[in-house]
């Protein structure tokens, strides 16, 4: 299914986070800087919500492989629950920098919901950084947005 930018995109909310340092990933899942958003879908229109996150990724080792997952806050348990089917793995076979644009389409919900990405290196020999370039001299501000479609 594809989406065409049109007036049917409703109640768009986004945040740009000012980055002060690169995010050095580990082999344990951790919150991706700038990925958290609290969103309430449009009440009367749309059937889905699109979560989108953009930043950059750079290698730390000769190549890197990182794993993302989308999670939502469960107020009943005060825990972050993994959203089924939200895992994405990215691997580079050589050094460099790339843009990451993570999109996920969710069924619309009622009321507000907190969403965020978590990320980790797959192993200690395939490590990467977020929010910087391959020279690690530039920082990139991540953008997160939600919109009802």
ABEGO torsion letter per residue (X at the ends): XBBBBBAABBGBBBBBBBBABBBBBBABBBBBBGABBBBBBBAABEABBBBBBBBBBBBABABBBBBBBBBBBBAAAGBBBBBBGABBBBBBABBEBBBBBBBBBBBBBBEBBBBBBBBBBABAABBBBBGBBAAGABBBBBBBBBBBX
